[in-house]
Amino acid sequence: MATRDPALRQRFGIAIQNARREMGLSQEELAHRSNLQVSFISRIERGLHAPSLEAIAALAEALETKPHLLVKAAEDERTPA
């Protein structure tokens, strides 16, 4: 059985926030582009919510990237043990 990584949500949120800021977008603009609610974007960025695959795809499209690259960015944030 795979071990769950409790910090993955936080790292994914940081990856979303970094990508959003690199594009110069506010949370409101990202919400508009992805057709998601601002409060949902905020919860993701703070690591309080794990988005569905559909939400990850919508975020990736809005951020002009691929879903797997967002997940990879979250994985790359992991510090070596």
Helices and strands as residue ranges (DSSP letters): H 8-22, H 27-34, H 38-45, H 53-62, H 67-76
